[in-house]
Structure formats: C-alpha cells, structure tokens
Amino acid sequence: MASTSKIEEWLGKRGVKVDDIAEIVYTLQRPYNASLSMKECEDSVRAVLGKREVQYVLYTGIALDELAERKLLPEPLQAIMENDESLYGVDETLALGITNVYGMIGLTSFGYLDKVKPGIISQLNLKGRHIHVFLDDLVAGLAAAASARIAHQDPKAQQYHLPDSP
C-alpha cells in the first residue's frame, strides 16, 4: 500500500481531514456494526487513500478544482466549473472510480451521500471563494469506499458457501 501522507496533505490544503471522512463512514456503518470505532473508520479511510488509483483520481479532481479557482481552464469548462453546472456529471463519474474499488455497496452509499451531503461534503458543496466541484464528490466517494471496505470485512456478516458439485 502506498503512503497516504502526500494525499492527506493535498486534502488538508483543501480543508478536508481524514477524521472528517471517518465521521461519515462511522455514521454509515454504525447501524450495522455496534462495536465499530472511529479508529477503525480512520484506518479504513487511510486504507482506501493508500491505493494508488484512488490517489490519482484525487490528484486529478483537486487539480481541476484549483485550476478553476485560478481561472486557468478554457471556456466553456471554466464557466461550467464556476457555476457547478448540475448536468456536468464528470465530477460524479470521477468519484465512481473510487467507489468501485469496493463494489456495489460503495456505489449505493455514494448515491446516498451525494444526495444527503452530510458533514464535510455539505461544507465543500457550498458555493464560496473556493471551487470544490470535484472534491465534494471525491470525498463522498472516499467515504463510500471506506464504508464498503468495513462492511466487506465484518466478521459477523453472514457467510454463504457453494454446495458441493452434483
């Protein structure tokens, strides 16, 4: 697993901390896992952040947000980003690259988080002096993947086995 310090630094510069994401993960998984701790959620977020493909998605989305803030994108992309155009959809598509790391449960959790926008996702979604067209969705994707990772590793989950061949 790759180191997460550099990507955590990039997220931190944009106002996002691992514990912000872990809080969302905790909220998603706590109803299904009474013994879940915040530490487990933070570890799960870092495990997802440790995947190089996830880091590449984050670097790309964060860079596009920063370029838009500095007005360095060509038109009409600059205007689309400044307006956070609702039909743009590329931000969600990029975030799905993170959610798919842990399967369909990540996808359904992402849809929920994208709609409800809890915690830091809501803060990032506010229109202000910063542009977070990509980052709000990427954080939702991270939380969804880290949540799915916990669900997949739950030792109390029902196990099903294939029957012997006839």
N, C-alpha and C positions, 0 to 999 in steps of 0.2 A: 504494500500500500504506500502511495506517495505521501510525503509530508503535507500537512494541511496549513502550516504556518503562513505561507505566502498568500494562499487564497483567503484565509481568515483575515489577513492584513487588508486585502483588497475589499472584502466585505465590510470590515471595520471603518475604512475610509468613507464608505457609503452609508454608515450609520447602523450596520447590522452586526450583531454579535451572535456567537454560537448559542448562547443561552436564550436569546430572543427566539431562535428557531426551535430550540429544545422545548420551550414552553408550549409551542403549538403542537409539537409531537406528543408531549405529555397529555395535552387536552384530547388529542385524537385517540390515544391508546389507553388511557387510564380506565375508561369504562370496561375494557376487555382484559385488563391486567391490574388487579388490585395491589400487587406488590411492586409495581413499576416505580422507579425513582427518577428524579431529574438527572442524576449522573448517568443512568442508562440512556436517557434521551440525548444528552450531550454526546456521549460516546457514539451513539448511532448517527447523529448528525456528522460527527467527525469521520466516521467510517465512510459515509457517503461522500463527504468532501475529499476523502483520500483517493477516490477514484479519478484517474487522470481524465477520463472522458467527461466527468462532471466538472472538473476544474476548467477544461477547455470551453464548455458551454458557459460557465460563469464568466470567464475572462472575456468571451465574445460579447455577451449581453451587457456586462458592465462597461466595456469599452464603447459600445454603441450608445449607451445612455450618456457617458461622459462626452463623447463627440457631439451628441445632440445639444448638451448643455453649452458647449463652446461654439455652437452654430457652425460646425465643420462638415455637416452632411450635405450632400447635393439635394436640390429640390426635385421632386416633391417630398422626399424622405424626411427632410428637416421639418417641414410643416406637419407631416404625419406624426412625427415623434413629439413635437411641441404640443400638439393637440391630443396626444394619446388616443388617436383615432380608434374608435370602437371596432371597426371592421378590419383593422390591420392584422391581427391574429398571429403574426410572426413571433411575437413575444411568447404567446402560449405554446406555439409549435416548438420553439427552442426549449422551453421548460419541460416539455414532454420527453425530451431526451434524458432528463434527469429522472423523471417519474418512472420511465420504462425500465430502469435498472432493476427494479424490484417487482415488476409485473403489474397485473391489473388492479390490485388493491391500491397501488400507488396512483394509478390513473383515476380511480374513483375518488380517492382522497384529494387529489389535486383539483378535480372538478368542484368538490365541496369547498375547498379553501379559496379557490378563485372566485366563487360566488359569495361566500360569507366574509372573507378577508379579515380574519382575526389578527389581533396583536400587531406585530411589526409590519405585516402585509398591508394592513389598513393605513398605517403611517406612511409607508412607501408609496401607496396609491394616491395620496393627497397631492394635488397639483400645487406646487410652490416654486421656489427658485431652483430646485433640483428636478431633473428628469429621471424617473425610475420606470420608464415604460417596460423595460425588460426585468429589472431587479425585483419588482413585486411578484411577478410570476415565477422567477427563478427561485426566490425564497419559498414560495408555495410549493414548487417542485421539490426543493430540498426537504422541506418538512414532510411532504407526502412520501418521499422515498425513505426517509429515516423512520417514519411511522410504519411503513410497509416492511422494512427490514426487521423491526421489532416484532411485528405480527408473525413474520415468517420464522423467527427464532423462538417463539413462545413454546416452551417445553410442555405447557398444558394444552396446547392445541390438539384437537382430535387427529389421530393418525389413521390413515386408511391404507390397506395393503392389497395388492393384487392377489387374487386367488391363484392357486397352482394351475398350471395349464391342464386342460382336459385330456 
